[in-house]
Structures are given as structure tokens and as C-alpha cells.
């Protein structure tokens, strides 16, 4: 069995930031993103080290709870499975489950 490669957290965060803010499909510079509750927060908050990192996850979700654009944020992350971290109040595993439910409803 191959050994998984564990990349430094900072490298993953930097790569994700560069990918998202250079993306042509979704402009995160659009005016509605200025309404995001997380605007100005440290990016590393949204990248818990593991799914068991309860404190980091709780901190990230505290931004999402009352966010005016939570649904839009979630839609962005649902459309692009390569997006990692907390988006729209969900993590990668939760979004994978949501994508699966969408396909079941369509079928």
C-alpha cells in the first residue's frame, strides 16, 4: 500500500489561495464576496489540520453560521471538488456527501 504524502499545511493553504483567486470561473473579487463574514479572517482558520481538529473547525464554522453569502459560498465549493477547507459551513467530506445526494435526486 502506498504511503500518503503529507504536505505542509502552509503549502496547501498558499496553493488553495492562489488557485481560487486566479480562477476565471468564479471571481472571488466580485462585490458580493465583500459580504462574506470571513472576509479579513486568517486563511489558516479554514483549513483544520484533521477532521478531528474540533477547535479549528468550530472557529471556522463560527464565521459561516451567520454569513449572508453562505449558500453562494457552498455552491462554489460544490461545483469544484478540488476545493479544500471549510466553505459554506462544510468540509470536503460533507460536500462529497452533498454531491452524492444531488446525483441521487437527479437520477
Beta strands, then each sheet from edge to edge (+ up, - down):
end
